[in-house]
Amino acid sequence: MSYKKSEDTKNLIMQTAGKLFYEKGYHATTVREIALVSGLSLSRLNYHFAGKDAVAATICKQFLKSLDEQVISHVFPLTNQLLLKDVIHIRLILKAFISLEIHMKFYYEIVCENILSDILVRSSLPHFKEQFEYSHQTVSDQYLQGCSHVFTAALVEFIKCRHEGDPNLSEEELLDVFNDMHLKQLNIPKNEREDVMQQAKRITGNMYFQMETLSCVKIRIKEEPDQNQEVAL
């Protein structure tokens, strides 16, 4: 099988699985159903993905990549402060996970299946390393790993909390708590934490997300005419 054909088949599986996960949910969708709707044999699907969890993990990785690209494109040109960029980045990641109901349902399900955690630990590690270097702090690899695990555990709990409907926490309060926790991990003084968080809130306050698929997100500005936030599959 050529590389292009292999990639085309993987993309077909991803698109089919994403649509089924959106329409039926992760738990209610079977591997056989993904293969059937894709027009593939089960053995051919298993050649590309070890199971349904592997398909979901790849969707999540693509979503994080898409979100990173959008943040870099839309937000990073607004400031040259590395710490502020990272706080904005993290704020928008959490906001994307908890603000879109149907999108959040899928990620809530894979959180409960422990699919999301390893991906988030690996993706957050470079951020912590970069921030500690920027602030001229020397920490061990074990400490960086610990920061990533604490960060991920908190994000997972916030996704669960938001989905399960804790009436005592608004979306903005969740974002503030998460940003503050991250900055405390970096040993940033309280007055600096408050300042950078206010700047991040001001920059992201008029932004929202438009989902094109479960793995593709666009950042929009509220003044734009099209404010449809539904997933369009």
C-alpha positions as CSV (number, residue, x, y, z in Angstrom):
1,M,0.0,0.0,0.0
2,S,1.4,3.4,-1.0
3,Y,1.9,6.1,1.5
4,K,-0.7,8.3,-0.1
5,K,-3.3,5.5,-0.2
6,S,-2.5,4.7,3.5
7,E,-3.0,8.3,4.5
8,D,-6.2,8.6,2.5
9,T,-7.5,5.5,4.2
10,K,-6.6,6.8,7.7
11,N,-8.3,10.2,6.9
12,L,-11.4,8.3,5.8
13,I,-11.5,6.4,9.0
14,M,-10.9,9.6,11.0
15,Q,-13.7,11.5,9.2
16,T,-16.1,8.6,9.6
17,A,-15.3,8.0,13.2
18,G,-15.5,11.7,14.0
19,K,-19.0,11.9,12.5
20,L,-20.2,8.8,14.4
21,F,-18.7,10.0,17.7
22,Y,-20.5,13.3,17.2
23,E,-23.8,11.8,16.2
24,K,-23.9,8.8,18.6
25,G,-21.2,9.4,21.2
26,Y,-17.9,7.6,21.7
27,H,-19.3,4.9,23.9
28,A,-22.2,4.0,21.6
29,T,-20.0,3.8,18.5
30,T,-18.3,0.4,17.7
31,V,-15.2,-0.3,15.7
32,R,-17.2,-2.6,13.4
33,E,-19.6,0.3,12.8
34,I,-16.7,2.6,11.9
35,A,-15.4,0.0,9.4
36,L,-18.8,-0.6,7.9
37,V,-19.6,3.1,7.4
38,S,-16.1,3.7,6.0
39,G,-16.6,0.8,3.5
40,L,-13.6,-1.0,4.9
41,S,-13.1,-4.5,6.3
42,L,-12.4,-4.7,10.0
43,S,-9.0,-6.1,9.4
44,R,-8.1,-3.1,7.2
45,L,-9.3,-0.7,9.8
46,N,-7.2,-2.5,12.4
47,Y,-4.2,-2.3,10.2
48,H,-4.3,1.5,10.6
49,F,-5.6,1.8,14.1
50,A,-5.3,-0.6,17.1
51,G,-8.8,0.1,18.2
52,K,-11.5,2.7,18.8
53,D,-9.4,4.4,21.5
54,A,-6.6,4.9,19.0
55,V,-8.9,6.6,16.6
56,A,-10.2,8.9,19.4
57,A,-6.7,9.7,20.5
58,T,-5.7,10.7,17.0
59,I,-8.7,12.9,16.7
60,C,-7.7,14.6,20.0
61,K,-4.1,15.1,18.8
62,Q,-5.4,16.7,15.6
63,F,-7.7,18.9,17.6
64,L,-4.8,20.1,19.9
65,K,-2.7,20.7,16.8
66,S,-5.5,22.7,15.1
67,L,-6.0,24.7,18.3
68,D,-2.3,25.5,18.6
69,E,-2.2,26.7,15.0
70,Q,-5.2,29.0,15.6
71,V,-3.7,30.5,18.8
72,I,-0.4,31.1,17.1
73,S,-2.1,32.7,14.1
74,H,-4.7,34.8,15.9
75,V,-3.2,35.6,19.3
76,F,0.6,35.4,19.4
77,P,1.0,38.4,17.0
78,L,-0.8,40.6,19.7
79,T,2.0,40.3,22.2
80,N,5.7,39.6,22.4
81,Q,5.6,38.5,26.1
82,L,6.2,34.8,26.3
83,L,4.5,34.3,29.7
84,L,1.4,36.1,28.5
85,K,1.3,34.1,25.3
86,D,1.4,30.9,27.3
87,V,-1.3,32.0,29.7
88,I,-3.5,32.9,26.8
89,H,-2.7,29.6,25.1
90,I,-3.7,27.6,28.2
91,R,-6.8,29.7,28.8
92,L,-8.0,29.0,25.3
93,I,-7.2,25.3,25.5
94,L,-9.4,25.0,28.6
95,K,-12.1,27.2,27.1
96,A,-12.2,25.1,24.0
97,F,-12.6,21.9,26.1
98,I,-15.4,23.3,28.2
99,S,-17.4,25.8,26.2
100,L,-18.9,23.8,23.3
101,E,-21.5,21.4,24.6
102,I,-21.5,18.7,21.9
103,H,-17.7,18.9,21.4
104,M,-17.3,18.7,25.2
105,K,-19.4,15.6,25.4
106,F,-17.0,13.7,23.2
107,Y,-14.0,14.8,25.2
108,Y,-15.8,14.1,28.5
109,E,-16.3,10.5,27.3
110,I,-12.7,10.0,26.4
111,V,-11.6,11.6,29.6
112,C,-13.6,9.0,31.4
113,E,-11.9,6.3,29.4
114,N,-8.4,7.7,30.3
115,I,-7.6,8.4,26.7
116,L,-6.9,12.1,27.0
117,S,-4.5,12.2,30.0
118,D,-1.3,10.8,28.3
119,I,-1.8,13.1,25.3
120,L,-2.1,16.2,27.5
121,V,0.9,15.2,29.7
122,R,3.1,15.0,26.6
123,S,1.7,18.1,25.0
124,S,2.0,20.3,28.1
125,L,5.6,19.3,28.9
126,P,7.3,21.6,26.3
127,H,5.2,24.5,27.6
128,F,6.5,24.1,31.2
129,K,10.1,23.6,30.0
130,E,9.9,26.8,27.9
131,Q,8.4,28.8,30.7
132,F,10.9,27.7,33.4
133,E,13.7,28.5,31.0
134,Y,12.2,31.9,30.3
135,S,11.9,32.7,34.0
136,H,15.6,31.6,34.5
137,Q,14.6,28.7,36.8
138,T,16.4,25.4,36.8
139,V,14.2,22.5,37.6
140,S,14.7,18.7,37.1
141,D,13.1,16.6,34.5
142,Q,11.1,14.9,37.2
143,Y,9.8,18.2,38.4
144,L,8.7,19.1,34.8
145,Q,7.0,15.8,34.6
146,G,5.2,16.4,37.9
147,C,4.0,19.8,36.6
148,S,2.6,18.3,33.5
149,H,0.8,15.6,35.5
150,V,-0.7,18.1,37.9
151,F,-1.7,20.3,35.0
152,T,-3.4,17.4,33.2
153,A,-5.1,16.1,36.3
154,A,-6.6,19.6,36.9
155,L,-7.7,19.9,33.3
156,V,-9.4,16.5,33.4
157,E,-11.2,17.3,36.6
158,F,-12.4,20.7,35.2
159,I,-13.8,19.0,32.0
160,K,-15.7,16.5,34.3
161,C,-16.8,19.3,36.6
162,R,-18.1,21.4,33.7
163,H,-19.9,18.5,32.0
164,E,-21.5,17.2,35.2
165,G,-22.8,20.7,35.9
166,D,-21.3,22.0,39.1
167,P,-23.6,25.0,39.8
168,N,-21.0,26.8,42.0
169,L,-18.4,27.3,39.2
170,S,-18.9,29.5,36.1
171,E,-16.9,29.1,33.0
172,E,-14.9,32.3,33.8
173,E,-14.2,31.1,37.3
174,L,-12.9,27.8,36.0
175,L,-10.6,29.6,33.5
176,D,-9.3,31.9,36.3
177,V,-8.6,29.1,38.7
178,F,-6.8,27.1,36.0
179,N,-4.7,30.0,34.9
180,D,-3.7,30.9,38.5
181,M,-2.8,27.2,39.3
182,H,-0.5,27.1,36.2
183,L,1.2,30.4,37.2
184,K,1.7,29.1,40.8
185,Q,3.4,26.0,39.4
186,L,5.9,28.4,37.6
187,N,6.5,30.2,41.0
188,I,5.2,33.5,39.5
189,P,4.6,36.2,42.3
190,K,1.0,37.0,43.1
191,N,1.0,40.6,41.7
192,E,2.5,39.4,38.4
193,R,0.0,36.5,38.2
194,E,-2.9,38.9,38.6
195,D,-1.5,41.3,36.0
196,V,-0.9,38.7,33.3
197,M,-4.2,37.0,34.0
198,Q,-6.1,40.3,33.5
199,Q,-4.2,40.9,30.2
200,A,-5.1,37.3,29.1
201,K,-8.8,37.8,30.0
202,R,-8.9,41.1,28.1
203,I,-7.4,39.6,24.9
204,T,-9.5,36.4,24.9
205,G,-12.7,38.0,26.2
206,N,-14.3,38.5,22.7
207,M,-13.1,35.2,21.2
208,Y,-15.1,32.1,20.7
209,F,-14.7,28.8,18.9
210,Q,-16.3,27.4,15.8
211,M,-15.9,23.7,15.4
212,E,-15.7,22.4,11.8
213,T,-15.2,18.8,12.9
214,L,-14.2,17.2,16.3
215,S,-10.6,17.6,15.3
216,C,-10.7,21.0,13.6
217,V,-11.3,24.3,15.5
218,K,-11.4,27.9,14.4
219,I,-11.0,31.0,16.6
220,R,-13.6,33.7,15.8
221,I,-14.1,37.2,17.1
222,K,-17.5,38.2,18.3
223,E,-17.7,41.2,16.0
224,E,-17.6,38.9,13.0
225,P,-21.0,38.4,11.4
226,D,-21.0,34.6,11.5
227,Q,-21.3,33.6,15.2
228,N,-22.5,30.0,14.7
229,Q,-20.7,27.9,17.3
230,E,-22.2,24.5,16.4
231,V,-20.1,21.6,15.0
232,A,-20.6,21.4,11.3
233,L,-19.8,17.9,10.1
